[in-house]
Amino acid sequence: MLFTIKTVVGRENIVIDNVATRARSGNLAQVKAFIHPEEIKGYVFVEGDIKEIERAVQDVPHVRGLIKKPIEMEQVKRYLQPKTVI
């Protein structure tokens, strides 16, 4: 399932690095993948178990909150398509 982490605008990549490091060091194997579309400022999407995601984002700088309602992959799929350069 995909969940949304609210972040400080412009700090999305720092949040991804910190949460991923915490997930690895804390043996949170159910935190699997991160998506940060450049078009969406202040949000990071993370795939995994909500309990482990909550533990991974706890006290991470620049995290403003966690939206516990899961979202469907179809909602972010359009951001995963490669853009053609004209």
Secondary structure by P-SEA (a helix, b strand, c coil): cbbbbbccccaaaaaaaaaaaaaaaaccccccbbbbbcccccbbbbbccaaaaaaaacccccccccccbbbbcccccccccccccc
